[in-house]
Amino acid sequence: MKPDLLVRGRRVVTPEGVRPAAIHVRAGRIERVAPLDEPLPAGARGIDAGDSVVMPGVVDTHVHVNEPGRTEWEGFATATRAAAAGGVTTLVDMPLNSIPATTTREALYEKLAAADGQCHVDVGFWGGVVPGNAMEIAGLLAAGALGCKAFLVPSGVDEFAHVGEADLRRALPELARQGAVLLAHAELPGPIDAAAGVWEGAGAAELRQYDRWLRSRPAAAEVAAIALLIRLARETGCRVHVVHLATPAALPILRSARAENLPITVETCPHYLTFCAEEIADGAVEHKCAPPIRSRSDREALWAALRAGEIDLVASDHSPSPPERKAVASGDFRAAWGGIASLQLALPAVWTGARARGFSICDLAGWMSAAPARLAGIAARKGAIATW
């Protein structure tokens, strides 16, 4: 069959490296990656990229679209347009922030109906693990969920309660039976509760201090949660993915888990690789997220972990909200919504930092295209410029 599109470029990012190539596409699928000088077939449209990079579309596996229920925060139409503008050709929507949360098969069907006809890029969906819904997991997966997400601390919305160890012990064996992955917001309440005193007696000026927000979410909360997840992965055999790692303090136990060949993967996010606590001004609540953006040395350690292959991928954790929810007027870090909107900017932000540190475009494609596609179980058709 002849292609209907031929994309030529001298810098095509393939699994084998960057090389000149002509990409044959038919009905939206890559049929062949051929030599650059292959002639344009009759009737096919041609695109000559010249010396511009041609890389796989970004697969962003951590996006909070928020529709239905909180569409004024973000909806499928706006989120997927932003994705397309930022080079994201596939995103996977998180199960919380929408109403209803995606914790049952019926709720997933509502989300599918809300997305119908609105999407400018491909969209997948994670289901959710909340207290008491272990019996819903099989139905969620059968209905098309790519895996399930859980919070180990309060999520910030009432519709998506956080789980404890007992809940995970019920859910993980079912996920393991289904061959599905658990994505986990890895912070435990204990260390956070112990740090709550940083807010005591804080007036308006103190509530604007970024350092107080940072101290209220200590690295120990991440480390303890990841240690629990490693132990449960060892006991159940369930695949576990740690989302938005912010602290390198957890890397030694993750390294040990990999040495055991436990099914553990981990991501970090553009904001942890771009910003640092020392540069965040008081009142700059647009930087509030959980876990928080940590120190400059922590940021550089995350880059080093990417270089060493100890962090598998980079995903945006795009989590927008209206300005009033972000407490922009007051700059109050305790009151502000914890989320950063970065879907459109994730690719250039990460590439800016990566290039400055000597990484290649192949590294970028690995972190933001190939590895996320593997996590979501769609690597047979996404994440690489290759024949499908």
C-alpha positions in Angstrom: 0.0 0.0 0.0 1.2 3.5 -0.8 1.6 6.0 2.0 -0.7 9.1 2.1 2.0 11.1 3.9 5.8 11.2 3.6 7.8 13.1 6.3 11.4 13.7 5.4 14.1 15.0 7.8 17.8 15.0 8.3 17.4 14.7 12.1 14.8 12.0 12.7 14.8 10.5 16.3 14.5 6.8 16.0 15.1 4.0 18.6 18.5 3.5 16.9 19.4 7.2 17.2 19.2 10.4 15.2 19.5 9.9 11.4 18.2 11.1 8.1 15.0 9.3 7.1 11.8 9.4 5.2 8.8 8.4 7.3 6.0 6.6 5.4 2.6 7.2 7.0 -0.8 5.7 6.0 -4.1 6.3 7.8 -2.2 7.8 10.7 0.2 4.8 11.2 3.9 4.6 10.5 4.3 1.9 7.8 8.0 2.3 7.2 11.1 4.3 8.1 13.0 4.6 4.8 16.2 6.3 3.6 15.9 10.0 3.2 16.2 10.0 -0.6 13.3 7.7 -1.2 11.0 9.4 -3.8 7.6 10.8 -2.9 4.9 8.3 -4.1 2.3 9.6 -6.5 -0.7 11.1 -4.6 1.1 11.3 -1.2 1.5 14.6 0.6 5.1 15.4 1.5 6.5 17.4 4.4 10.2 18.3 4.4 11.4 19.0 7.9 14.9 19.9 6.8 17.3 20.2 9.7 14.5 20.5 12.3 14.2 17.6 14.8 11.5 15.1 14.0 10.8 13.2 17.2 8.0 11.0 18.6 5.1 12.8 20.0 5.2 13.3 23.8 3.2 10.8 25.8 2.2 12.6 29.0 0.9 10.1 31.5 0.1 12.5 34.3 -2.5 15.1 33.3 -5.5 16.3 35.4 -8.2 17.3 32.9 -10.9 17.8 35.5 -13.9 17.2 33.3 -16.8 16.5 34.0 -17.5 18.4 37.2 -14.7 21.0 37.3 -14.5 21.9 33.6 -14.0 25.6 34.6 -10.6 24.4 35.9 -9.8 22.6 32.7 -11.7 20.5 30.1 -10.9 18.1 27.3 -11.1 20.8 24.6 -8.7 23.2 26.3 -6.3 20.5 27.7 -5.9 18.7 24.4 -5.4 21.9 22.4 -2.6 22.8 24.9 -1.2 19.3 24.5 -1.1 19.6 20.8 0.6 23.0 21.0 3.2 21.6 23.2 4.1 18.5 21.2 2.0 16.1 23.3 0.2 13.7 21.0 -1.1 11.4 23.7 -2.1 12.2 27.3 -3.5 10.0 30.1 -6.0 11.6 32.4 -5.9 11.2 36.1 -8.9 9.9 38.0 -9.4 12.7 40.5 -10.6 16.3 40.3 -13.5 15.3 38.0 -17.0 14.7 39.4 -17.5 11.8 39.7 -14.0 10.6 40.3 -13.0 7.7 38.0 -13.3 5.0 40.7 -16.0 2.9 39.1 -16.8 1.6 35.6 -19.8 3.9 35.5 -17.7 6.9 36.3 -15.3 6.0 33.5 -18.1 5.8 31.1 -19.2 9.3 32.2 -15.7 10.6 31.5 -15.6 9.0 28.1 -18.9 10.6 27.2 -17.6 14.0 28.4 -14.5 13.6 26.2 -16.3 12.5 23.1 -15.9 14.9 20.2 -13.7 17.3 22.2 -10.2 15.8 21.9 -7.5 17.2 19.6 -4.9 14.5 20.6 -5.2 10.9 21.7 -6.4 10.5 25.3 -6.3 7.5 27.7 -7.6 7.2 31.3 -6.3 5.9 34.6 -8.8 4.5 37.1 -8.6 5.2 40.8 -8.0 3.3 44.0 -9.9 4.7 47.0 -10.9 3.0 50.3 -13.5 0.3 49.6 -13.3 0.1 45.8 -11.0 -2.9 45.3 -14.0 -4.8 43.8 -14.3 -2.1 41.2 -10.7 -2.5 39.8 -11.5 -5.4 37.4 -14.5 -3.5 35.9 -12.4 -0.3 35.5 -9.7 -2.1 33.6 -12.2 -4.1 31.5 -13.8 -0.7 30.5 -10.5 0.6 29.2 -8.6 2.1 32.2 -4.9 1.7 31.6 -4.1 1.2 35.3 -5.1 2.8 38.6 -3.9 5.7 40.7 -3.9 6.1 44.5 -3.1 8.9 47.0 -1.4 8.0 50.2 -2.2 11.4 51.7 -5.3 13.5 51.3 -5.7 14.4 47.6 -7.2 17.9 48.1 -10.7 16.9 46.8 -13.4 15.1 48.8 -14.4 12.8 45.9 -11.0 11.0 45.9 -10.1 9.8 49.4 -6.6 8.7 50.2 -5.7 5.1 51.1 -3.8 3.4 53.9 -1.8 0.2 54.0 -4.9 -1.9 54.6 -6.6 -0.5 51.5 -3.5 -1.1 49.4 -3.3 -4.7 50.6 -6.8 -5.3 49.2 -6.1 -3.4 45.9 -2.6 -4.5 44.9 -3.3 -8.3 44.7 -6.2 -7.5 42.3 -4.1 -5.2 40.2 -1.4 -7.9 40.1 -4.0 -10.5 39.0 -5.0 -8.2 36.2 -1.4 -7.4 35.2 -2.1 -3.7 35.8 0.0 -0.9 37.4 -0.6 1.1 40.5 0.4 4.7 40.2 1.0 6.3 43.7 1.2 9.8 45.1 3.9 8.8 47.5 3.7 10.9 50.7 2.6 9.5 54.0 0.6 11.6 56.5 2.8 10.9 59.6 5.8 13.1 58.7 3.4 15.8 57.3 1.3 15.8 60.5 4.5 16.1 62.5 5.6 19.1 60.5 2.2 20.9 60.8 3.6 23.2 63.6 5.3 25.3 61.0 1.9 27.0 60.4 1.1 27.7 64.1 0.8 31.4 64.8 1.5 32.3 61.2 0.1 35.7 60.2 -0.6 36.9 56.7 3.1 37.6 56.0 4.2 34.2 57.3 1.6 32.4 55.2 3.2 33.9 52.1 6.6 32.3 52.9 7.5 29.6 50.5 9.9 28.1 53.1 7.0 27.3 55.4 5.2 25.4 52.6 8.5 23.5 51.9 9.0 22.6 55.6 5.4 21.5 55.9 5.9 18.7 53.3 9.2 17.1 54.4 11.2 14.7 52.3 10.7 12.1 55.0 7.0 11.8 53.9 8.1 10.8 50.4 10.8 8.3 51.6 8.4 6.6 54.0 5.7 6.2 51.4 8.1 4.8 48.8 9.5 2.4 51.4 5.9 1.1 52.0 5.2 0.8 48.3 8.4 -1.2 47.8 7.5 -3.5 50.6 4.0 -4.1 49.1 5.4 -4.6 45.6 7.8 -7.2 47.0 4.9 -9.0 48.8 2.3 -8.9 46.1 4.2 -8.7 42.8 2.1 -5.7 41.7 3.7 -3.2 39.4 4.1 0.1 41.2 4.9 3.5 39.6 5.9 6.4 41.9 4.6 9.6 40.4 6.3 13.1 40.7 9.4 12.2 42.7 10.7 15.5 44.3 13.3 14.2 46.7 16.6 12.4 45.8 16.6 11.1 49.4 14.4 8.2 48.2 16.8 7.2 45.4 18.9 4.7 47.5 15.8 2.6 48.4 14.6 2.7 44.9 18.1 1.6 43.7 17.9 -1.3 46.1 14.4 -2.2 44.8 15.7 -2.3 41.3 18.6 -4.5 42.3 15.9 -7.0 43.6 14.2 -6.7 40.2 11.1 -5.5 41.8 8.5 -4.0 39.4 9.0 -0.4 40.4 9.3 2.6 38.1 9.5 6.3 39.0 8.9 9.7 37.3 9.8 13.3 38.0 8.3 16.4 36.6 9.3 19.5 34.7 8.9 21.8 37.7 11.2 19.8 39.8 13.8 19.9 37.1 13.4 23.6 36.3 12.8 25.5 39.6 14.4 25.4 43.0 13.3 26.6 46.4 16.0 29.2 46.7 14.6 31.1 43.7 10.9 31.0 44.7 9.7 34.3 46.1 7.4 34.6 49.0 3.8 34.8 47.7 4.7 33.1 44.4 1.9 30.6 44.9 2.0 29.6 41.2 4.9 27.3 42.3 2.9 25.5 45.0 2.6 21.7 44.3 2.9 18.6 46.4 5.4 17.3 47.0 7.0 20.7 47.0 9.8 22.0 44.8 12.9 21.4 46.8 16.4 22.8 46.9 18.8 23.5 44.1 20.9 20.5 45.1 17.9 18.3 45.1 17.1 19.5 41.6 20.6 18.6 40.3 20.4 15.2 42.0 17.2 14.5 40.1 19.0 15.3 36.8 21.8 13.0 37.9 19.3 10.3 38.6 17.9 10.7 35.1 21.4 10.4 33.7 21.9 7.2 35.7 18.6 5.7 34.6 17.3 5.7 38.2 14.3 7.9 37.2 12.4 6.3 34.3 10.4 9.2 32.8 9.3 12.8 33.0 5.5 13.7 33.1 3.9 17.1 33.6 1.5 16.5 36.5 -0.5 19.3 34.8 -3.0 20.4 37.4 -4.6 23.8 36.7 -7.1 25.7 38.7 -8.9 29.1 38.6 -6.8 32.0 40.0 -9.0 32.4 43.0 -8.3 28.7 44.0 -4.6 29.4 43.6 -4.9 32.3 46.1 -3.0 34.6 43.7 -4.4 37.7 45.4 -3.2 36.8 48.9 -0.2 34.7 48.1 -1.2 32.4 50.9 0.7 29.1 50.5 -1.4 27.2 53.0 -4.7 28.1 51.2 -3.5 27.9 47.6 -4.4 24.9 45.4 -1.4 22.7 45.0 -0.9 22.2 41.3 1.1 23.6 38.4 -0.2 24.0 34.9 2.5 22.9 32.5 1.0 20.7 29.7 1.9 23.1 26.9 5.3 24.0 28.3 6.7 20.6 29.6 8.7 19.7 26.4 10.5 23.0 26.0 11.1 23.3 29.7 12.7 19.9 30.0 14.7 20.3 26.8 16.0 23.7 28.0 17.4 22.1 31.2 18.5 18.9 29.5 20.5 20.6 26.8 22.2 22.9 29.3 23.4 19.7 31.1 24.7 17.9 28.0 21.8 15.5 27.4 20.7 14.6 23.9 17.4 14.8 22.0 17.4 11.0 22.2 17.4 11.2 26.0 14.4 13.6 25.9 12.5 11.2 23.6 13.2 8.4 26.0 12.0 10.2 29.1 8.9 11.9 27.5 7.8 9.5 24.7 9.1 5.9 24.9 9.1 5.3 28.7 5.6 6.9 29.3 4.2 4.8 26.5 5.6 1.7 28.2 4.1 2.7 31.5 0.7 3.1 30.0 0.9 -0.2 28.1 0.7 1.5 24.7 4.3 1.1 23.5 3.1 -1.1 20.6 1.8 2.0 18.9 3.1 5.1 20.7 6.4 6.6 21.9 8.8 5.9 19.0 9.2 6.6 15.3 9.1 3.0 14.1 7.0 0.7 12.1 3.9 -0.4 13.9 
